Amino acid sequence: MPGTIISELNFGFLPDYTAKTVTFNSGSNTTVSVFAGFWAPGADSFIQVDDFTLTKL
């Protein structure tokens, strides 16, 4: 179903570049969309995303 979240990862402050991994099962989906978002803690802050990699397990 379009717009359905099939997996997400919540994390807090990271002082340096940190690789994050999200494992998901795409089920019967033949395509997925990847988004990066951020809920700011009420202070001046940002998220910087450099690369996404999808690997079939």
PyMOL Python script that loads the backbone (N, CA, C, O; Angstrom):
from pymol import cmd

cmd.read_pdbstr("""\
ATOM      1  N   MET A   1       0.844  -1.181   0.000  1.00  0.00           N
ATOM      2  CA  MET A   1       0.000   0.000   0.000  1.00  0.00           C
ATOM      3  C   MET A   1       0.888   1.242   0.000  1.00  0.00           C
ATOM      4  O   MET A   1       1.749   1.363   0.871  1.00  0.00           O
ATOM      5  N   PRO A   2       0.714   2.148  -0.924  1.00  0.00           N
ATOM      6  CA  PRO A   2       1.523   3.370  -0.964  1.00  0.00           C
ATOM      7  C   PRO A   2       1.405   4.164   0.333  1.00  0.00           C
ATOM      8  O   PRO A   2       0.316   4.318   0.886  1.00  0.00           O
ATOM      9  N   GLY A   3       2.535   4.662   0.804  1.00  0.00           N
ATOM     10  CA  GLY A   3       2.546   5.476   2.011  1.00  0.00           C
ATOM     11  C   GLY A   3       2.622   4.691   3.296  1.00  0.00           C
ATOM     12  O   GLY A   3       2.650   5.285   4.373  1.00  0.00           O
ATOM     13  N   THR A   4       2.656   3.369   3.220  1.00  0.00           N
ATOM     14  CA  THR A   4       2.747   2.542   4.412  1.00  0.00           C
ATOM     15  C   THR A   4       4.202   2.438   4.862  1.00  0.00           C
ATOM     16  O   THR A   4       5.076   2.104   4.062  1.00  0.00           O
ATOM     17  N   ILE A   5       4.462   2.717   6.117  1.00  0.00           N
ATOM     18  CA  ILE A   5       5.818   2.596   6.658  1.00  0.00           C
ATOM     19  C   ILE A   5       6.060   1.134   6.988  1.00  0.00           C
ATOM     20  O   ILE A   5       5.330   0.542   7.783  1.00  0.00           O
ATOM     21  N   ILE A   6       7.094   0.545   6.371  1.00  0.00           N
ATOM     22  CA  ILE A   6       7.380  -0.863   6.636  1.00  0.00           C
ATOM     23  C   ILE A   6       8.519  -1.038   7.636  1.00  0.00           C
ATOM     24  O   ILE A   6       8.719  -2.138   8.152  1.00  0.00           O
ATOM     25  N   SER A   7       9.265   0.023   7.916  1.00  0.00           N
ATOM     26  CA  SER A   7      10.307  -0.022   8.939  1.00  0.00           C
ATOM     27  C   SER A   7      10.803   1.391   9.205  1.00  0.00           C
ATOM     28  O   SER A   7      10.744   2.254   8.330  1.00  0.00           O
ATOM     29  N   GLU A   8      11.289   1.620  10.414  1.00  0.00           N
ATOM     30  CA  GLU A   8      11.899   2.900  10.738  1.00  0.00           C
ATOM     31  C   GLU A   8      12.874   2.711  11.882  1.00  0.00           C
ATOM     32  O   GLU A   8      12.818   1.714  12.602  1.00  0.00           O
ATOM     33  N   LEU A   9      13.757   3.663  12.045  1.00  0.00           N
ATOM     34  CA  LEU A   9      14.770   3.621  13.093  1.00  0.00           C
ATOM     35  C   LEU A   9      14.796   4.962  13.796  1.00  0.00           C
ATOM     36  O   LEU A   9      15.004   5.997  13.162  1.00  0.00           O
ATOM     37  N   ASN A  10      14.590   4.950  15.089  1.00  0.00           N
ATOM     38  CA  ASN A  10      14.668   6.170  15.894  1.00  0.00           C
ATOM     39  C   ASN A  10      16.018   6.199  16.594  1.00  0.00           C
ATOM     40  O   ASN A  10      16.480   5.178  17.103  1.00  0.00           O
ATOM     41  N   PHE A  11      16.648   7.366  16.621  1.00  0.00           N
ATOM     42  CA  PHE A  11      17.927   7.504  17.305  1.00  0.00           C
ATOM     43  C   PHE A  11      18.071   8.924  17.810  1.00  0.00           C
ATOM     44  O   PHE A  11      17.410   9.841  17.323  1.00  0.00           O
ATOM     45  N   GLY A  12      18.940   9.094  18.787  1.00  0.00           N
ATOM     46  CA  GLY A  12      19.167  10.408  19.368  1.00  0.00           C
ATOM     47  C   GLY A  12      20.408  11.071  18.803  1.00  0.00           C
ATOM     48  O   GLY A  12      20.840  10.767  17.691  1.00  0.00           O
ATOM     49  N   PHE A  13      20.972  11.973  19.574  1.00  0.00           N
ATOM     50  CA  PHE A  13      22.142  12.746  19.170  1.00  0.00           C
ATOM     51  C   PHE A  13      23.296  11.829  18.785  1.00  0.00           C
ATOM     52  O   PHE A  13      23.593  10.860  19.485  1.00  0.00           O
ATOM     53  N   LEU A  14      23.940  12.143  17.670  1.00  0.00           N
ATOM     54  CA  LEU A  14      25.135  11.430  17.218  1.00  0.00           C
ATOM     55  C   LEU A  14      26.210  12.483  16.962  1.00  0.00           C
ATOM     56  O   LEU A  14      26.027  13.332  16.090  1.00  0.00           O
ATOM     57  N   PRO A  15      27.330  12.456  17.697  1.00  0.00           N
ATOM     58  CA  PRO A  15      28.325  13.524  17.583  1.00  0.00           C
ATOM     59  C   PRO A  15      29.134  13.497  16.284  1.00  0.00           C
ATOM     60  O   PRO A  15      29.686  14.522  15.884  1.00  0.00           O
ATOM     61  N   ASP A  16      29.208  12.361  15.635  1.00  0.00           N
ATOM     62  CA  ASP A  16      29.998  12.222  14.416  1.00  0.00           C
ATOM     63  C   ASP A  16      29.208  11.421  13.398  1.00  0.00           C
ATOM     64  O   ASP A  16      28.126  10.913  13.695  1.00  0.00           O
ATOM     65  N   TYR A  17      29.761  11.310  12.182  1.00  0.00           N
ATOM     66  CA  TYR A  17      29.134  10.463  11.162  1.00  0.00           C
ATOM     67  C   TYR A  17      28.966   9.062  11.742  1.00  0.00           C
ATOM     68  O   TYR A  17      29.909   8.497  12.297  1.00  0.00           O
ATOM     69  N   THR A  18      27.788   8.514  11.615  1.00  0.00           N
ATOM     70  CA  THR A  18      27.499   7.188  12.139  1.00  0.00           C
ATOM     71  C   THR A  18      26.628   6.438  11.141  1.00  0.00           C
ATOM     72  O   THR A  18      25.551   6.903  10.769  1.00  0.00           O
ATOM     73  N   ALA A  19      27.101   5.284  10.717  1.00  0.00           N
ATOM     74  CA  ALA A  19      26.294   4.453   9.818  1.00  0.00           C
ATOM     75  C   ALA A  19      25.136   3.853  10.609  1.00  0.00           C
ATOM     76  O   ALA A  19      25.324   3.371  11.726  1.00  0.00           O
ATOM     77  N   LYS A  20      23.958   3.885  10.034  1.00  0.00           N
ATOM     78  CA  LYS A  20      22.772   3.308  10.661  1.00  0.00           C
ATOM     79  C   LYS A  20      22.228   2.220   9.737  1.00  0.00           C
ATOM     80  O   LYS A  20      22.324   2.343   8.516  1.00  0.00           O
ATOM     81  N   THR A  21      21.666   1.172  10.298  1.00  0.00           N
ATOM     82  CA  THR A  21      21.121   0.065   9.521  1.00  0.00           C
ATOM     83  C   THR A  21      19.660  -0.131   9.874  1.00  0.00           C
ATOM     84  O   THR A  21      19.295  -0.171  11.049  1.00  0.00           O
ATOM     85  N   VAL A  22      18.829  -0.253   8.857  1.00  0.00           N
ATOM     86  CA  VAL A  22      17.412  -0.543   9.044  1.00  0.00           C
ATOM     87  C   VAL A  22      17.117  -1.799   8.233  1.00  0.00           C
ATOM     88  O   VAL A  22      17.297  -1.813   7.016  1.00  0.00           O
ATOM     89  N   THR A  23      16.668  -2.840   8.900  1.00  0.00           N
ATOM     90  CA  THR A  23      16.313  -4.082   8.229  1.00  0.00           C
ATOM     91  C   THR A  23      14.806  -4.109   8.035  1.00  0.00           C
ATOM     92  O   THR A  23      14.051  -3.779   8.950  1.00  0.00           O
ATOM     93  N   PHE A  24      14.367  -4.502   6.841  1.00  0.00           N
ATOM     94  CA  PHE A  24      12.934  -4.557   6.587  1.00  0.00           C
ATOM     95  C   PHE A  24      12.621  -5.689   5.629  1.00  0.00           C
ATOM     96  O   PHE A  24      13.487  -6.161   4.893  1.00  0.00           O
ATOM     97  N   ASN A  25      11.375  -6.113   5.650  1.00  0.00           N
ATOM     98  CA  ASN A  25      10.868  -7.124   4.727  1.00  0.00           C
ATOM     99  C   ASN A  25       9.930  -6.404   3.776  1.00  0.00           C
ATOM    100  O   ASN A  25       8.909  -5.860   4.196  1.00  0.00           O
ATOM    101  N   SER A  26      10.274  -6.400   2.498  1.00  0.00           N
ATOM    102  CA  SER A  26       9.457  -5.679   1.517  1.00  0.00           C
ATOM    103  C   SER A  26       8.177  -6.429   1.170  1.00  0.00           C
ATOM    104  O   SER A  26       7.315  -5.891   0.475  1.00  0.00           O
ATOM    105  N   GLY A  27       8.045  -7.664   1.644  1.00  0.00           N
ATOM    106  CA  GLY A  27       6.823  -8.428   1.384  1.00  0.00           C
ATOM    107  C   GLY A  27       6.571  -8.572  -0.102  1.00  0.00           C
ATOM    108  O   GLY A  27       7.475  -8.930  -0.857  1.00  0.00           O
ATOM    109  N   SER A  28       5.368  -8.300  -0.520  1.00  0.00           N
ATOM    110  CA  SER A  28       5.008  -8.431  -1.936  1.00  0.00           C
ATOM    111  C   SER A  28       5.282  -7.147  -2.729  1.00  0.00           C
ATOM    112  O   SER A  28       4.989  -7.081  -3.923  1.00  0.00           O
ATOM    113  N   ASN A  29       5.848  -6.121  -2.062  1.00  0.00           N
ATOM    114  CA  ASN A  29       6.168  -4.867  -2.750  1.00  0.00           C
ATOM    115  C   ASN A  29       7.284  -5.096  -3.763  1.00  0.00           C
ATOM    116  O   ASN A  29       8.264  -5.778  -3.463  1.00  0.00           O
ATOM    117  N   THR A  30       7.147  -4.540  -4.937  1.00  0.00           N
ATOM    118  CA  THR A  30       8.210  -4.616  -5.945  1.00  0.00           C
ATOM    119  C   THR A  30       9.048  -3.349  -5.955  1.00  0.00           C
ATOM    120  O   THR A  30      10.098  -3.312  -6.596  1.00  0.00           O
ATOM    121  N   THR A  31       8.605  -2.311  -5.256  1.00  0.00           N
ATOM    122  CA  THR A  31       9.371  -1.079  -5.099  1.00  0.00           C
ATOM    123  C   THR A  31       9.204  -0.571  -3.673  1.00  0.00           C
ATOM    124  O   THR A  31       8.204  -0.853  -3.013  1.00  0.00           O
ATOM    125  N   VAL A  32      10.187   0.172  -3.214  1.00  0.00           N
ATOM    126  CA  VAL A  32      10.093   0.859  -1.922  1.00  0.00           C
ATOM    127  C   VAL A  32      10.671   2.261  -2.100  1.00  0.00           C
ATOM    128  O   VAL A  32      11.496   2.484  -2.987  1.00  0.00           O
ATOM    129  N   SER A  33      10.249   3.189  -1.275  1.00  0.00           N
ATOM    130  CA  SER A  33      10.813   4.539  -1.234  1.00  0.00           C
ATOM    131  C   SER A  33      11.528   4.700   0.087  1.00  0.00           C
ATOM    132  O   SER A  33      11.035   4.264   1.127  1.00  0.00           O
ATOM    133  N   VAL A  34      12.694   5.329   0.049  1.00  0.00           N
ATOM    134  CA  VAL A  34      13.497   5.540   1.251  1.00  0.00           C
ATOM    135  C   VAL A  34      13.496   7.033   1.574  1.00  0.00           C
ATOM    136  O   VAL A  34      13.778   7.868   0.715  1.00  0.00           O
ATOM    137  N   PHE A  35      13.177   7.350   2.811  1.00  0.00           N
ATOM    138  CA  PHE A  35      13.159   8.734   3.273  1.00  0.00           C
ATOM    139  C   PHE A  35      14.002   8.855   4.528  1.00  0.00           C
ATOM    140  O   PHE A  35      14.097   7.909   5.309  1.00  0.00           O
ATOM    141  N   ALA A  36      14.610  10.004   4.723  1.00  0.00           N
ATOM    142  CA  ALA A  36      15.305  10.323   5.970  1.00  0.00           C
ATOM    143  C   ALA A  36      14.627  11.556   6.550  1.00  0.00           C
ATOM    144  O   ALA A  36      14.416  12.547   5.851  1.00  0.00           O
ATOM    145  N   GLY A  37      14.294  11.487   7.810  1.00  0.00           N
ATOM    146  CA  GLY A  37      13.620  12.603   8.462  1.00  0.00           C
ATOM    147  C   GLY A  37      14.206  12.850   9.830  1.00  0.00           C
ATOM    148  O   GLY A  37      15.066  12.107  10.303  1.00  0.00           O
ATOM    149  N   PHE A  38      13.729  13.905  10.458  1.00  0.00           N
ATOM    150  CA  PHE A  38      14.301  14.306  11.739  1.00  0.00           C
ATOM    151  C   PHE A  38      13.274  15.071  12.555  1.00  0.00           C
ATOM    152  O   PHE A  38      12.653  16.007  12.052  1.00  0.00           O
ATOM    153  N   TRP A  39      13.092  14.685  13.796  1.00  0.00           N
ATOM    154  CA  TRP A  39      12.256  15.438  14.728  1.00  0.00           C
ATOM    155  C   TRP A  39      13.204  16.238  15.609  1.00  0.00           C
ATOM    156  O   TRP A  39      13.875  15.676  16.475  1.00  0.00           O
ATOM    157  N   ALA A  40      13.261  17.530  15.394  1.00  0.00           N
ATOM    158  CA  ALA A  40      14.186  18.395  16.133  1.00  0.00           C
ATOM    159  C   ALA A  40      13.793  18.464  17.610  1.00  0.00           C
ATOM    160  O   ALA A  40      12.607  18.450  17.939  1.00  0.00           O
ATOM    161  N   PRO A  41      14.793  18.539  18.502  1.00  0.00           N
ATOM    162  CA  PRO A  41      14.514  18.568  19.943  1.00  0.00           C
ATOM    163  C   PRO A  41      14.163  19.952  20.468  1.00  0.00           C
ATOM    164  O   PRO A  41      14.280  20.195  21.669  1.00  0.00           O
ATOM    165  N   GLY A  42      13.736  20.865  19.604  1.00  0.00           N
ATOM    166  CA  GLY A  42      13.386  22.207  20.052  1.00  0.00           C
ATOM    167  C   GLY A  42      14.577  23.148  20.068  1.00  0.00           C
ATOM    168  O   GLY A  42      14.505  24.238  20.637  1.00  0.00           O
ATOM    169  N   ALA A  43      15.670  22.733  19.447  1.00  0.00           N
ATOM    170  CA  ALA A  43      16.863  23.573  19.355  1.00  0.00           C
ATOM    171  C   ALA A  43      17.327  23.577  17.906  1.00  0.00           C
ATOM    172  O   ALA A  43      16.881  22.755  17.106  1.00  0.00           O
ATOM    173  N   ASP A  44      18.219  24.499  17.568  1.00  0.00           N
ATOM    174  CA  ASP A  44      18.761  24.562  16.224  1.00  0.00           C
ATOM    175  C   ASP A  44      19.522  23.265  15.936  1.00  0.00           C
ATOM    176  O   ASP A  44      20.530  22.985  16.585  1.00  0.00           O
ATOM    177  N   SER A  45      19.055  22.481  14.981  1.00  0.00           N
ATOM    178  CA  SER A  45      19.666  21.191  14.693  1.00  0.00           C
ATOM    179  C   SER A  45      19.336  20.765  13.267  1.00  0.00           C
ATOM    180  O   SER A  45      18.460  21.341  12.623  1.00  0.00           O
ATOM    181  N   PHE A  46      20.040  19.758  12.787  1.00  0.00           N
ATOM    182  CA  PHE A  46      19.823  19.293  11.419  1.00  0.00           C
ATOM    183  C   PHE A  46      20.270  17.842  11.286  1.00  0.00           C
ATOM    184  O   PHE A  46      20.939  17.303  12.168  1.00  0.00           O
ATOM    185  N   ILE A  47      19.897  17.222  10.182  1.00  0.00           N
ATOM    186  CA  ILE A  47      20.362  15.880   9.842  1.00  0.00           C
ATOM    187  C   ILE A  47      21.052  15.973   8.485  1.00  0.00           C
ATOM    188  O   ILE A  47      20.563  16.643   7.575  1.00  0.00           O
ATOM    189  N   GLN A  48      22.177  15.303   8.359  1.00  0.00           N
ATOM    190  CA  GLN A  48      22.904  15.260   7.087  1.00  0.00           C
ATOM    191  C   GLN A  48      22.998  13.803   6.658  1.00  0.00           C
ATOM    192  O   GLN A  48      23.538  12.969   7.384  1.00  0.00           O
ATOM    193  N   VAL A  49      22.475  13.503   5.484  1.00  0.00           N
ATOM    194  CA  VAL A  49      22.471  12.137   4.967  1.00  0.00           C
ATOM    195  C   VAL A  49      23.346  12.098   3.720  1.00  0.00           C
ATOM    196  O   VAL A  49      23.163  12.894   2.799  1.00  0.00           O
ATOM    197  N   ASP A  50      24.291  11.173   3.696  1.00  0.00           N
ATOM    198  CA  ASP A  50      25.214  11.097   2.571  1.00  0.00           C
ATOM    199  C   ASP A  50      24.859   9.995   1.576  1.00  0.00           C
ATOM    200  O   ASP A  50      24.876  10.238   0.370  1.00  0.00           O
ATOM    201  N   ASP A  51      24.544   8.818   2.036  1.00  0.00           N
ATOM    202  CA  ASP A  51      24.328   7.685   1.133  1.00  0.00           C
ATOM    203  C   ASP A  51      23.261   6.749   1.684  1.00  0.00           C
ATOM    204  O   ASP A  51      23.094   6.598   2.894  1.00  0.00           O
ATOM    205  N   PHE A  52      22.545   6.125   0.750  1.00  0.00           N
ATOM    206  CA  PHE A  52      21.646   5.026   1.084  1.00  0.00           C
ATOM    207  C   PHE A  52      22.121   3.814   0.301  1.00  0.00           C
ATOM    208  O   PHE A  52      22.521   3.936  -0.857  1.00  0.00           O
ATOM    209  N   THR A  53      22.080   2.648   0.927  1.00  0.00           N
ATOM    210  CA  THR A  53      22.424   1.403   0.241  1.00  0.00           C
ATOM    211  C   THR A  53      21.366   0.373   0.580  1.00  0.00           C
ATOM    212  O   THR A  53      21.042   0.181   1.752  1.00  0.00           O
ATOM    213  N   LEU A  54      20.824  -0.293  -0.427  1.00  0.00           N
ATOM    214  CA  LEU A  54      19.884  -1.387  -0.229  1.00  0.00           C
ATOM    215  C   LEU A  54      20.590  -2.690  -0.587  1.00  0.00           C
ATOM    216  O   LEU A  54      21.180  -2.808  -1.661  1.00  0.00           O
ATOM    217  N   THR A  55      20.527  -3.670   0.319  1.00  0.00           N
ATOM    218  CA  THR A  55      21.173  -4.946   0.108  1.00  0.00           C
ATOM    219  C   THR A  55      20.162  -6.060   0.331  1.00  0.00           C
ATOM    220  O   THR A  55      19.512  -6.113   1.375  1.00  0.00           O
ATOM    221  N   LYS A  56      20.030  -6.932  -0.629  1.00  0.00           N
ATOM    222  CA  LYS A  56      19.124  -8.070  -0.491  1.00  0.00           C
ATOM    223  C   LYS A  56      19.744  -9.092   0.442  1.00  0.00           C
ATOM    224  O   LYS A  56      20.898  -9.487   0.275  1.00  0.00           O
ATOM    225  N   LEU A  57      18.960  -9.519   1.431  1.00  0.00           N
ATOM    226  CA  LEU A  57      19.472 -10.521   2.394  1.00  0.00           C
ATOM    227  C   LEU A  57      19.042 -11.911   2.001  1.00  0.00           C
ATOM    228  O   LEU A  57      19.376 -12.877   2.687  1.00  0.00           O
TER     229      LEU A  57
END
""", "prot")
cmd.dss("prot")
cmd.show_as("cartoon", "prot")
cmd.util.cbc("prot")
cmd.orient("prot")
